[in-house]
Amino acid sequence: MKETMGQIIRRLRKERNLTQEELAEQLGVTFQAVSKWENDSGMPDISQVVPIAHAFGVSTDVLFGTFEVNDTEEVWKIVNSAQALLTVPLTAAILFEKYRALQEGLKLYPNNTILLLQCLETGIALAYPENEELYDAEHAETIYHECIRYANLMISCSNNTSDIMRAHMIMVSLHSAYGNFTEALSHVEQFPYRADFNIHVMYADYAHWQKDYVTESKSCQYGFLYYLEGMLNINTKLAKSYMLQKKYKDAASTLETSLEMIQCIFKDNEVLPPIHYREYGDLHMLLAEIYLKDGNTDKALSQLEKMVDYDLNDCAAMDGNTPTKSPLLNLIPHGLYRQRMDRQQYLVTKLTDPRFDSLKMNERYQKLVSLISG
């Protein structure tokens, strides 16, 4: 049965954790008026329809019930149209255009979990202060508060555990970054203690008992890859934490361990997949920064040379269709490893980052800059 406008108002209000009094205050009416609307014993005046839609962040079509909220095909058209706005190189201004396009989609499909997750993923890229490439200082505070609402809606509306946990993850990061530690902790406490499981490991168990050992092997490898991703990200975060504490030798050792791990796993490969590109930056670039802070210019330059060598040679030679030779990951195509690389800065931008300004007069550094500029 089609919802009445009163039922729609009540649902949207509850999904946004608003009381009748709070909604009434936003609209400049009495809470009794809101109660009458929701009980279908009265209708909003036509002049109030737009303010009500604005209060909920939806279009007036949603209030009139003329849009299906779960129209997946139309939602993906919105997502693809927003994605098409992106260009290379990606900038905060361009990503903000995508974010606004997704928000317009949410006005039509206010509780659609596909759009909510897309807004959250785009929002954290713009609002997280340590995302040096795409942080949008002008809009970050507003986006942060918008993401709180999107995360709450995702947690209350989604039946997908992965999407719900991703919403919690984003809230931990954003609340912590903006000093809202009580809220951040409430999201932290939603996570399990065990970390040795994911969808791929579950698929492996499922396939094992079906005696589908080929699928079991492939699922185990995908599970391993994501554990590897997690380990490298944790190591990188640990190194940055050590760096902030001025424990530069510990920081360098931690990142060196990450690079050794990559070398060990892919030791039989002619070309290493670019998994040294992390969410927190290129490992060679981070190591160079740490060595500079520790006063070791020679080691810093060696890392920058490795970064340039990989970007100019190995990266260009890699075939995305060639599987790795490692028995730990030889069923997974290289294309999966390339995804992170595509989001990184251009090599010239990385090399000429302000953190390396102290090297400007160094001949080895000038040679590197000339190499990539020419």
N, C-alpha and C positions, 0 to 999 in steps of 0.2 A: 504494500500500500504506500502511495506517495506521501511524503512528509508534508505537514502543514507548515506555514511560515513560523508559527509559534513553536512547533517541534524543532524546526531548524535552528531558531534562535537559542532555544534551550540547549540543544546539543552543542552548538558552537561555543556557547558560554561555558558549559561544563568542561569541554575539551581544553579551554584556555584557563581553567582554574579560576574563573571569575565568579563572585557572588552576584546575586541580583542587585544588591546595593552598589557594588563596584561598577557594574555595567551602567546602572542608572546614573551614577555620578559622572561617568564619562560622557553620557548622552544628554545630561542636564534634564533628566526626568525623574519621577519618583520610582522607588522600587516596586510600588504597587502597580504602576503602569507596565513595568517589565513582567511582573507576575501575570497580569491579564493577557499580555501577548503570548506568553509561554503556555498558558492554559486555554488559549484560543477563545477567551471571552472578550477579547478586544484586539484590534489590529493597529499597528503603528501608523501614524499619519504619513502620507506619502512623502512629506518633507523630511521624515526621520529615516527613511529607508537607506539613503546614501550614508549618513552618519553611522548607522548600525553596521552597514557593510564595512565601512572604514574601521570601526572599532574592532571588528573581527579579522580585518585584513583579507577580505574576500570581495568578489564582485557582487553586484546586486542580483545577477542571475542566479547565484547560489542561494540567496535568500528566497527568491521566487521559485526555487526548485527546478529550474530549467536546465541545469547542468548535472550530468551524472558524475559523481565524485570519483568513481573508480574506472573511468574510461581510459584503459591502459594505452591503447593505440594513440589517442590524442595526447596523452601525457608524454609519451616518447617523442612525439613530434615536437613538443615544447622543449624537451631536453636536448634533442638533436639540433634544433634551431639555436638554442642558447650556446651549445658547444661550437657551432659553426662561427660564432662571433670571435673565437680565439684565433690569434695569429702568432707567428714566430718572428722575432722573439716575443715571449709572453710578458706583459707588463701588468702592474696592479690595476691600472686604468681599464685595460681591456678585460681583465678578469672580473672587475667590478660590473662591467656591462653584462657579462654572462650572469652574474649574481642577480642583477635587477631583472633580467629576462626570466630567470627561474622564479623570482618572487611574483612576477606578473602571472605566471602559470599557477602559483599557489592561490592566487585570488579566485581562480576558476575551480581549482581542485584543492581545497584548503587542508585536507587531511591525507592527501596522497603520499604514501611513504616513499615512493620513488623521488618525487620532487623534494620532500623534506630532507632526504639523505643527500640529494644533490646540493641543496642549499647549505646544509651543514658542512659538506666537504669543501665547497667553494668559500663559505664563510670563514672557516678556520684558516684557510690559506691567506685570506685578506686581513684577518683580525689578530692572528698570533704574532706577538711582537718579535719573536726570534726568527720568523720567516723573512729573512733579510731581502729576498728577491721580490716578494709579492705583498709584503705588509703595506696596508693602506692606512697611513696615519690619520688621514682626514676622516675616514668613515669607520675606522676600527671599533671605536666605542659603541657606536650604534649597531654595527653588525654583531658585536658580542652579545648585546641584549636581545637582538633578533634571534640569534642562534639558541639562546636559552629557551625561547618559546618553541622553536622548531624541535629542539631535543626533547622537550617535555611532551610535545605532540607525538613524536616518533615513539617514545617510550610507552605512551598510553595507547597508541593506535596500532602499532605494528605487532604482527604475530611471528616475526622473524627474529630469532635470538641474536643473530649476527648484527643486524641493523640496530637493535636495541643496545647491544654492547658498544657498538661504534658510537652511538649517541652519547653513552656514558663516557667513553674515552675522550670525545671532543669536549665534553663539559669539564672533565678533570683538567684538561690542558688549558682551556679558556678561563675557567673560574680561578685556577691557580695563577695564571699570568696576570689577571686583573685583581689579584689580592683577595678574592672571595673564597677564603680557605675553608670555611665551614661548609659551604655548598660543594666545593671540590671534594672534600672528604666524604660527603654523603654519597657521591658518585663512585669514589674509589672503593667504598665498602660494598658495592654491588658486584665486584669481580670475584671469581673463584680463586682458591689457593693453588689448585692444580694447573699446570701450564703444558702438560704433555699430551694434549689432545686438540684436534681440530677436525674439520669436516673430512679432510683427506685421510686422516688416521681412522676415522669411523668408516669411510668407504673401504679402506683396506681390510678392516675386520669383517665387514659385510661380504666383501668379495672372497675372503679366505674360506668362509663357511659354505660358499657356493662353489668352492674349488676352482674359482676363476683367478688363477695365480698371476696371470699377466696383468689384469686390472689391479690386483693386490700390490704387485711390484710398482706399478706406475703411481698408485695412490700413496704408497709409502714414500716414493721419491718426491712427490708434490708436498707431502707433509714435512719431509726433511728440508725442502727448499724454504718453506715458510718458517721453520725453526731457525734455519740459517739466517734468513732475513731478520728475524727477531733478535738473534744473538748479535749480529752485526750492529743493529740499531742500538741495542743496550750498551754494547761496548763503546760505540761512538758517544752516546749520552754520558757514559761514565767518564770517558776521556775529557769531555767538555766540563764536566763537574770538577774533575781534578785540576783542569786548567784554571777554572774560576777560583780554586783554592790555592793557586800558584804551585801546585805539585806537578811541575812540568815533566819530570822524569817519569812519574807514574802515568801521566797523560800520554806521553810518547810511547811508552811500553804497551799501553792498552791498545792504541791504534796500530802499532806494529804487529801485535798479536792478531788483530783482525785481518791485516794484509797477509800475514803468514797463513792464516786459516784458509783464505781464498786460494793462495798459491798451492797449499797442500791438497785441497779438494779437487782443484782443476789442474793438477801437476802434469797430466798427460796431454793437455790441450795446447795447440799451437798459439791460440789466442784466448785470453781470459775473458769471460763475460763481464760486462761493466757493473758488477754488483758492488764495486767500491764507491759508487755514487750513492750516498745515503740521503735520508730525509734531512739530515743535519749538515750535509755538504760533502764534497769530494774528500775522501780520506787523505789523499796526498796533500791537498790544499790545507786541511786541518793540521796535519803533521808539520807542514812547513811553518804554519803560524805558531805552533807550540815550540818548535825548535828556535824560532826567532825570539820568542819570549824568554827562552832559556839561554839565549846568547850564543847559539850555535848556528851561525850563518851558513856554514858549509853544508850541514845536514839539511837545512831549510831549502837551499838551492837544489840539492839533490832530489828532494821530494817534488819540487816544482818542475824539474827536468823530467822526472818520471811521469808527472801529470801531462806535460806537453807531449812526451813521446807516445803515451797511450792514446791521447785524443787525436793526434795527427796520423798515427800508424795503425796500431792494433784495432782501434775503433773502426777505422775506415775499411780494414781488411775483413772484419767479422761478417760472416754469412748468417743472417737471422734464421735460416732454415737448417743449419747444421747443428745436430745435437752434440752435447758435450761428451767427451770420452770417459768422464768419470763414472764409475759404476754406481755412484751415489745419486747421480742426476742425469744419466745418459738417455732417459726416455723423455726428457723435457726439452723442447726446442729453445734455442737461444733467444728467440723473440720475446720470451717472458722476461729475460734479464735486461732487455733493452728499454723496457718501459720507464725505468727510473732515469736513465740517461737522457731521454727526450725532454725531461722537465728541468734539466740543468742549464746553467748559464752557458753562454758561448765561452770558448776557451780564452779568448782575448779578455773577456770581462772578468773571468776568474783570476787570470794571471796579473791583471792590472788593478786588482782590488786594493783599496786604501790600506789594508793591513800589511801590504808589502811595500809601502812607500819608502821604508828605510833602505830598500834594496835598489832604488832608482839609479844610484851612481855605481852600482856593482857591474863589472863587465859581463859576468856569467848571466846575470839577470837581463842586461841590455841585449845580449845575444838571443835569449829566449824570446823577448818581446819582438825583436827584429824578425825572428823566424816565423812567428805566427802573424805578424803584420804584413810581411812581404808575400 
